[in-house]
Amino acid sequence: MPDLTHGDDAAAVNSLRSAVMRLSRRLKHQRVDESLSPTEMSVLGTLVRCGTATPGELARKEHVQPPSMTRIVALLEAKGLVRLDPHPEDRRQKVVTSTEQAETMLADARRKRNTWLSDLADGLDEDEWDKLRAAAPVLEKLAHL
């Protein structure tokens, strides 16, 4: 566990936070479909990665309140990006599934962002690439804790 009273650990955490925020902001500008909010894109990404989910499950995964997720799902359904079906075991609930249109849009967005990030990373030397390759799994783990 990092010791935030130790200068090196505190500086590393501060640098990581700042860099991740800046890079995230820049990546968000690399959008394919400007009609969707970052939250809507995130919900679609979760559905494509994790599969069908109830609105409540999506709300928990996305860290939003259930009424907010209900509105987001309704907007995505109106745009033809998700489908609502009866829950197989609980008739009171619905399950949300991404459509082929959503999956294509997400693949296009991922491709655009990966190309942008790859072009940016072309400025790294081989040692920096080695460090980036080593850091990627650690950053992935932090993102999912």
Secondary structure, DSSP 8 states (H G I E B T S, - for coil): ---TTSHHHHHHHHHHHHHHHHHHHHHHTS-S-TTS-HHHHHHHHHHHHH--B-HHHHHHHHT--HHHHHHHHHHHHHTTSEEEEE-SS-TT-EEEEE-HHHHHHHHHHHHHHHHHHHHHHTTS-HHHHHHHHHHHHHHHHHHH-
